[in-house]
Amino acid sequence: MRKSPWQYFDWGLFIIAAILAMVGVAMIYSATQGSESLTDQWRKQAIYAAIGIVIMFLVALINYRLLESLQWPLYILTLGILVFTLIFGESEIGNVRRFIYIGGTSIQPAFPALILFIISQAGLLARNAPNPPEIQEFIVSMVMMGAAALLVFRQPNLSTATLYIATWGVMMFASGIKLLYLEGIGVVGLMALPLLWTNMDDYMQDRIFNFLNPESDPAAYYNRQQALISIGSGGLMGQGFATGTQSQLHFLRVRHTDFIFSVISEEMGFIGAILLLVLFVALLWRLLHIAASASDITGKLIVVGVTTYIFYQFLINLGMNLSLLPVAGLPLPFISSGGSSLVITFVGLGLVESVAMRHKHLEF
């Protein structure tokens, strides 16, 4: 009898992701107490989580191998989304064009575009499988990445542009490309830093200056300082759910988005923060297991790309909360408030589940 691919669905991965999403809803509820304009934010996050889970199952139904032949249409769609955002994007901050508003809901198109980019790159880099990509594929892939990252950078959005670069770099490494090529790109990248610096917006440069010398602008350093106070005041067991002083008294700004890890540390303490990290480690382990057991290089690269997409944001957000990195606009996956980001993360997991469900040929 023919066996269904659903027997290979990774329920462990799904359960971990669902728990993280529930933690996010709970902590958003806590972080938004006393803010009238944000009182419904946790309900919206719960709805988006439910929508994301449904879409995840629908995406898992799609055989990812069917998407491999669409690498160029998907890449053209990626560029189209990013160009559309540059032209029609909106924001409450100056000339920043990162969001598209649909029915009062903000969507950051750079994230769904990156998922499409991951699929297109996986198809391109698997062209010579089982052999690694040659110089031709490397150059074409690099140009494709450069064009997409440049469009994101011009929004302007440096942190998400680096997300594109990091995702591409890890996928390229996982494809088995000669390290000499990557080393060459690294050298060229270092040489191009002065050019990048001169093309950064003032606020980008200010964030880096403030990170290196906090005393130069105490006002800009304020929230990073409050984040460290929040983390430190949590102690071992925390101050209790919805009772953190820095968050509940609103000393900590953007506490439901960029700095929600600080709220978790303050209210749940060191133990709560460690348990959250354990969940992310378990998620990483499941993702790496699926990548290792993928039946082809395309599936492996898709999983590696989605894994990098999630954990690059995780590392940057954690480093920002701990004042180890400059402030960046990348969320804590599954946890930070943001409906479109949460849904797209579940879409990525749907692609991973599609690979997991087809890691073996169907038996008869």
C-alpha positions as CSV (number, residue, x, y, z in Angstrom):
1,M,0.0,0.0,0.0
2,R,1.1,3.5,-0.7
3,K,2.2,5.4,2.4
4,S,1.3,9.0,2.9
5,P,4.1,11.6,3.2
6,W,2.3,12.8,6.3
7,Q,3.9,10.0,8.2
8,Y,7.2,11.9,8.0
9,F,5.7,15.2,9.2
10,D,8.0,16.5,12.0
11,W,5.5,17.0,14.8
12,G,8.4,17.8,17.2
13,L,9.3,20.8,15.1
14,F,5.7,22.0,15.0
15,I,5.2,21.6,18.7
16,I,8.3,23.6,19.6
17,A,7.3,26.4,17.2
18,A,3.8,26.4,18.6
19,I,5.1,26.6,22.2
20,L,7.3,29.6,21.2
21,A,4.4,31.3,19.5
22,M,2.3,30.8,22.7
23,V,5.1,32.3,24.8
24,G,5.2,35.2,22.4
25,V,1.4,35.9,22.8
26,A,1.7,35.7,26.6
27,M,4.7,38.0,26.8
28,I,3.1,40.5,24.4
29,Y,0.1,40.5,26.7
30,S,2.4,41.3,29.7
31,A,4.5,43.9,27.8
32,T,1.4,45.9,26.6
33,Q,-0.4,46.2,29.9
34,G,-1.3,49.8,30.7
35,S,-0.9,50.9,27.0
36,E,-4.4,51.6,25.7
37,S,-3.3,51.7,22.1
38,L,-1.7,48.2,22.4
39,T,-4.3,46.4,24.5
40,D,-5.4,44.2,21.6
41,Q,-1.9,43.4,20.3
42,W,-1.7,40.0,22.0
43,R,-5.1,39.0,20.5
44,K,-3.9,40.0,17.1
45,Q,-0.7,38.0,17.6
46,A,-2.7,35.0,18.6
47,I,-4.8,35.3,15.5
48,Y,-1.7,35.6,13.3
49,A,-0.2,32.6,15.0
50,A,-3.3,30.5,14.1
51,I,-3.3,31.8,10.5
52,G,0.5,31.0,10.3
53,I,-0.1,27.5,11.5
54,V,-2.8,26.8,9.0
55,I,-0.7,28.2,6.1
56,M,2.2,26.1,7.4
57,F,0.2,22.9,6.9
58,L,-0.9,24.1,3.4
59,V,2.6,24.9,2.3
60,A,3.8,21.5,3.6
61,L,1.3,19.9,1.2
62,I,3.3,21.4,-1.7
63,N,6.1,19.2,-3.0
64,Y,9.1,21.5,-2.8
65,R,10.6,19.9,-5.8
66,L,7.9,21.4,-8.0
67,L,9.2,24.9,-6.9
68,E,12.7,24.1,-8.1
69,S,11.8,24.6,-11.7
70,L,10.3,28.1,-10.8
71,Q,13.6,29.5,-9.6
72,W,13.7,32.4,-12.1
73,P,10.0,33.4,-11.9
74,L,10.3,33.3,-8.1
75,Y,13.4,35.5,-8.2
76,I,11.8,38.0,-10.6
77,L,8.8,38.0,-8.2
78,T,11.3,38.7,-5.3
79,L,12.7,41.7,-7.1
80,G,9.2,42.9,-8.1
81,I,8.1,42.8,-4.5
82,L,11.2,44.8,-3.4
83,V,10.9,47.4,-6.2
84,F,7.1,47.8,-5.4
85,T,8.0,48.4,-1.7
86,L,10.6,51.1,-2.7
87,I,8.0,52.9,-4.9
88,F,4.8,52.5,-2.8
89,G,6.1,51.6,0.7
90,E,5.0,53.7,3.6
91,S,6.3,54.5,7.1
92,E,5.8,57.0,9.9
93,I,9.5,57.8,9.8
94,G,10.8,60.2,7.1
95,N,11.6,58.7,3.8
96,V,11.7,55.1,5.1
97,R,9.8,52.7,2.8
98,R,9.6,49.3,4.4
99,F,5.9,48.6,4.9
100,I,2.9,48.1,2.8
101,Y,-0.5,48.7,4.5
102,I,-3.4,46.4,3.5
103,G,-6.6,47.0,5.3
104,G,-4.9,48.7,8.1
105,T,-2.4,45.9,8.6
106,S,1.3,46.6,8.0
107,I,3.3,44.0,6.0
108,Q,7.1,44.2,5.6
109,P,7.5,42.7,2.1
110,A,11.3,42.1,2.5
111,F,10.5,39.0,4.6
112,P,8.2,37.1,2.2
113,A,10.5,38.2,-0.6
114,L,13.4,36.5,1.3
115,I,11.5,33.2,1.5
116,L,11.1,33.3,-2.3
117,F,14.7,34.2,-2.7
118,I,15.7,31.1,-0.6
119,I,13.7,28.8,-2.9
120,S,15.2,30.4,-6.1
121,Q,18.7,30.1,-4.7
122,A,18.2,26.5,-3.7
123,G,17.2,25.6,-7.2
124,L,20.1,27.5,-8.7
125,L,22.8,26.1,-6.4
126,A,21.5,22.5,-6.9
127,R,21.8,22.7,-10.7
128,N,25.0,20.6,-10.8
129,A,24.0,18.2,-8.0
130,P,25.5,16.0,-6.6
131,N,28.5,18.1,-7.6
132,P,28.9,21.5,-5.9
133,P,28.2,24.8,-7.8
134,E,30.9,26.0,-10.2
135,I,32.2,29.5,-10.7
136,Q,29.3,30.3,-13.1
137,E,26.6,29.5,-10.6
138,F,28.6,31.3,-7.9
139,I,28.8,34.5,-9.9
140,V,25.1,34.4,-11.0
141,S,24.0,33.7,-7.4
142,M,26.1,36.5,-6.0
143,V,24.7,39.0,-8.5
144,M,21.2,37.8,-7.6
145,M,21.8,38.3,-3.9
146,G,23.5,41.6,-4.4
147,A,20.6,43.0,-6.4
148,A,18.0,41.9,-3.8
149,A,20.1,43.1,-0.8
150,L,20.7,46.5,-2.4
151,L,17.0,47.0,-2.9
152,V,16.4,46.3,0.8
153,F,19.3,48.5,1.8
154,R,17.8,51.4,-0.2
155,Q,14.5,51.2,1.8
156,P,16.7,51.9,3.9
157,N,16.9,48.7,6.0
158,L,20.5,47.7,6.7
159,S,19.6,45.0,9.2
160,T,17.3,43.1,6.8
161,A,19.8,43.6,4.0
162,T,22.4,41.8,6.2
163,L,19.9,39.1,6.7
164,Y,19.8,38.5,3.0
165,I,23.6,38.4,2.8
166,A,23.9,36.0,5.8
167,T,21.2,33.7,4.4
168,W,22.9,33.6,1.1
169,G,26.3,33.0,2.6
170,V,25.3,30.1,4.7
171,M,23.4,28.5,1.8
172,M,26.4,28.9,-0.4
173,F,28.6,27.3,2.3
174,A,26.1,24.4,2.7
175,S,26.1,23.8,-1.1
176,G,29.7,22.7,-0.9
177,I,31.1,25.6,-2.9
178,K,34.9,26.1,-2.9
179,L,35.9,28.0,0.2
180,L,38.2,30.1,-1.9
181,Y,35.2,31.8,-3.5
182,L,33.7,32.7,-0.2
183,E,37.1,33.9,1.1
184,G,37.4,36.1,-2.0
185,I,33.9,37.6,-1.3
186,G,34.9,38.2,2.3
187,V,38.0,40.2,1.2
188,V,36.0,42.2,-1.3
189,G,33.4,42.9,1.3
190,L,36.0,44.3,3.8
191,M,37.4,46.5,1.0
192,A,33.9,47.8,0.2
193,L,33.1,48.8,3.9
194,P,34.2,52.5,3.3
195,L,31.9,52.7,0.3
196,L,29.1,51.2,2.4
197,W,29.7,53.6,5.2
198,T,29.4,56.7,3.0
199,N,26.1,55.4,1.6
200,M,24.5,54.7,5.0
201,D,21.8,57.0,6.2
202,D,22.6,59.2,9.2
203,Y,20.5,57.2,11.6
204,M,22.4,54.0,10.7
205,Q,25.8,55.7,11.4
206,D,24.4,57.2,14.6
207,R,23.4,53.7,15.9
208,I,26.9,52.4,15.3
209,F,28.5,55.4,16.9
210,N,26.2,55.1,19.9
211,F,27.0,51.4,20.2
212,L,30.8,52.1,20.2
213,N,30.5,55.2,22.4
214,P,27.3,55.2,24.5
215,E,28.3,58.4,26.4
216,S,28.2,60.4,23.1
217,D,24.4,60.3,23.1
218,P,22.8,59.4,26.4
219,A,19.3,59.7,24.9
220,A,20.0,57.2,22.2
221,Y,21.6,54.9,24.8
222,Y,18.6,55.1,27.1
223,N,16.7,52.1,25.9
224,R,19.7,49.8,25.7
225,Q,20.5,50.8,29.3
226,Q,16.9,50.1,30.4
227,A,17.1,46.7,28.6
228,L,20.2,45.8,30.6
229,I,18.5,47.0,33.9
230,S,15.5,44.9,33.0
231,I,17.6,41.8,32.4
232,G,19.6,42.3,35.5
233,S,16.6,43.0,37.8
234,G,15.0,39.7,36.9
235,G,17.5,37.7,39.0
236,L,17.1,34.0,39.2
237,M,13.3,33.6,39.3
238,G,12.1,36.9,37.9
239,Q,9.7,39.5,39.3
240,G,6.6,37.6,38.1
241,F,4.4,37.6,35.0
242,A,3.1,41.1,34.2
243,T,4.9,42.6,37.3
244,G,8.2,43.7,35.9
245,T,9.1,47.2,37.1
246,Q,11.0,48.4,34.0
247,S,8.4,47.1,31.6
248,Q,5.2,47.7,33.5
249,L,6.2,51.2,34.4
250,H,7.1,51.8,30.7
251,F,10.7,52.7,31.3
252,L,11.6,50.2,28.6
253,R,10.4,51.3,25.2
254,V,9.4,49.1,22.2
255,R,9.1,46.3,24.9
256,H,6.6,44.2,22.9
257,T,8.8,44.2,19.7
258,D,12.6,44.7,19.7
259,F,13.2,44.4,23.4
260,I,10.7,41.6,24.4
261,F,13.6,39.4,25.5
262,S,14.4,42.0,28.2
263,V,10.8,41.7,29.4
264,I,11.0,37.9,29.6
265,S,14.3,38.1,31.5
266,E,12.8,40.6,34.0
267,E,9.6,38.8,34.6
268,M,10.7,35.2,34.2
269,G,14.2,35.6,35.5
270,F,17.4,33.7,34.5
271,I,15.6,30.4,34.5
272,G,12.9,31.7,32.2
273,A,15.4,33.1,29.8
274,I,17.4,29.8,29.8
275,L,14.2,27.8,29.1
276,L,13.5,30.1,26.2
277,L,17.0,29.5,24.8
278,V,16.5,25.7,25.3
279,L,13.4,25.9,23.1
280,F,15.4,27.7,20.4
281,V,18.2,25.2,20.7
282,A,15.6,22.3,20.3
283,L,14.2,24.1,17.3
284,L,17.7,24.4,15.8
285,W,18.4,20.7,16.4
286,R,15.2,19.6,14.6
287,L,15.9,21.9,11.7
288,L,19.5,20.6,11.3
289,H,18.2,17.0,11.6
290,I,15.8,17.6,8.7
291,A,18.5,19.3,6.6
292,A,20.8,16.3,7.2
293,S,18.1,13.8,6.2
294,A,16.9,15.7,3.1
295,S,16.8,13.4,0.0
296,D,18.4,16.0,-2.3
297,I,20.5,19.2,-2.2
298,T,17.6,21.4,-3.1
299,G,15.7,20.3,0.0
300,K,18.8,20.6,2.2
301,L,19.5,24.2,1.0
302,I,15.9,25.2,1.5
303,V,16.1,24.0,5.2
304,V,19.5,25.7,5.7
305,G,18.1,28.9,4.3
306,V,15.0,28.9,6.5
307,T,17.2,28.0,9.5
308,T,19.5,30.9,8.8
309,Y,16.5,33.2,8.3
310,I,15.2,32.3,11.8
311,F,18.5,32.2,13.8
312,Y,20.2,35.2,12.3
313,Q,17.3,37.3,13.6
314,F,17.4,35.4,16.9
315,L,21.2,36.1,17.4
316,I,20.9,39.8,16.3
317,N,17.9,40.5,18.5
318,L,19.5,38.7,21.5
319,G,22.8,40.6,21.0
320,M,20.9,43.9,20.8
321,N,19.1,43.2,24.1
322,L,22.3,42.3,25.8
323,S,24.0,45.4,24.4
324,L,26.5,43.2,22.5
325,L,25.4,44.5,19.1
326,P,24.0,47.9,17.8
327,V,20.2,48.4,17.9
328,A,18.7,46.7,14.8
329,G,15.1,46.3,13.7
330,L,15.1,42.5,13.5
331,P,12.5,40.7,15.7
332,L,12.9,37.8,18.1
333,P,11.3,35.0,15.9
334,F,7.9,33.7,17.2
335,I,8.1,36.0,20.2
336,S,8.2,39.7,19.1
337,S,4.9,41.4,18.2
338,G,4.5,41.4,14.4
339,G,1.8,39.5,12.5
340,S,3.4,39.4,9.1
341,S,6.8,38.3,10.5
342,L,5.2,35.5,12.5
343,V,3.1,34.3,9.5
344,I,6.2,34.3,7.2
345,T,8.2,32.4,9.8
346,F,5.5,29.7,9.8
347,V,5.6,29.7,6.0
348,G,9.3,28.9,6.2
349,L,8.6,26.1,8.5
350,G,6.0,24.8,6.1
351,L,8.7,24.6,3.4
352,V,10.9,22.7,6.0
353,E,8.0,20.3,6.7
354,S,7.6,19.7,2.9
355,V,11.3,18.6,2.8
356,A,10.8,16.5,5.9
357,M,7.7,14.8,4.5
358,R,9.6,13.8,1.3
359,H,13.0,12.9,2.7
360,K,12.3,9.3,1.5
361,H,10.7,8.1,-1.7
362,L,7.2,7.0,-1.3
363,E,6.9,3.3,-0.6
364,F,4.4,0.9,-2.3
